[in-house]
Amino acid sequence: MHSQPPKVIAEVGCNHKGDMEIAHELILTAAIFCKTDVVKFQKRCNKELLTPEQYTAPHPNPMHAYGETYGAHREFLELDLDQHRQLKSWCEEYGIIYSTSVWDTTSAKEITQINPSLIKIPSACNLHWDMLNYLCENYSGEIHLSFGMTTQEEEKQVIEFFTQRQRNQDLVIYSCTSGYPVAFEDICLFEITRLREQFSEQVKAIGFSGHHLGIAADTAAMTLGAEWVERHFTLDRTWKGTDHSASLEPDGMRKLARDLRHVHRALNHKATELLPVEQIQRDKLKFKKH
């Protein structure tokens, strides 16, 4: 096992509902109450990401819409670069690492300006070669990338892309099933083993990004070698928005971080055949033939 417990990422994404006060509370809660290592947001340039038809179409699930059109909905949830600077400042104040996912080249260029220690590439964008190339050339921190909805041939293409640019040792790849929420049989934890066997010599680390219910599978992911564990995070799973129902509330996130660290400590061999704690019990309880 790895000598360090896995790093835990509380993924806010757009669960702040476009409200900086809620974003601040999510940072504070992740840092102080949940004790996660990272809190992660997202950055999108919606005019770049969406076609005009997508932008002006109604939200496909109107009960979760924050605008009359899908474009208006996405803009309502978007935070600008100065707001991200403020998020990063709050993270530094509370001793937690700030990060964000970037969905397009414009967003990658913006977030690179504030130089977080890690930037995330969501599964949807892991073949966005222009954006990946920009980050390889202009951003010196860790690049974390999820492999949800990605073929094994595409995985190899991504690894080769980073290797050619001599950035593969800054790359952390995540086993992920893209769904909200994901059924347990679709989590496919042995994909972590496969990624380790195929790529562990080429990349910096292997992680696990989960969209399932509960926190049992994450501990298993760690035992299979995941060095990063990422889960969606919200203050209230009943809030309006499609990600909240597949997110952990504060107490769930707190228990996740706690359990991963406890189980990590338990994953070892006995240092001696009889541990000191056992010797006390042996002297008192062990049957001795007279």
Order of alpha helices (4+ residues) and beta strands (2+ residues): beta-alpha-beta-alpha-alpha-alpha-alpha-beta-alpha-beta-alpha-beta-alpha-beta-alpha-beta-alpha-beta-alpha-alpha
